[in-house]
C-alpha cells in the first residue's frame, strides 16, 4: 500500500510540473537589457539573460549586484513556462535564478 501511494505521488509530481531546474554545474550566460514596446509612445527595458545556443530568459529575481550590462555569469535556474504579456516584458520565458556568480 505504501509503495503504491509513493508511486502515485511520484507520477503526479512529474506529470504536473511545467518547470524544470537546471543545476548540473551551472550554465554560462550574459546579463543584458532588452527593450520592448509598451505602448504607442513608450519604450521600456527589462533585464534578460542570453544563454549559450541563443536562448534568452527574463529573470524574475536577478540580484541587484548582477544588474550590469554585458556581465558574463554562470548560473543555475528554474524555468517557469511563463512569459510576460505583450507590453509588459521581453516576451522571453521567465526563470527563477537559484545561484549566480560572475565568470
ABEGO torsion letter per residue (X at the ends): XAAAAAAAAAAAAAAABABBBBABAEBBBBBBBBBBBAEAABBBBBBBBBBBGGBBBBBAABBAAABBBGBBBBBBBBBAGBBBBBGAEAGBBBBBBABBBBX
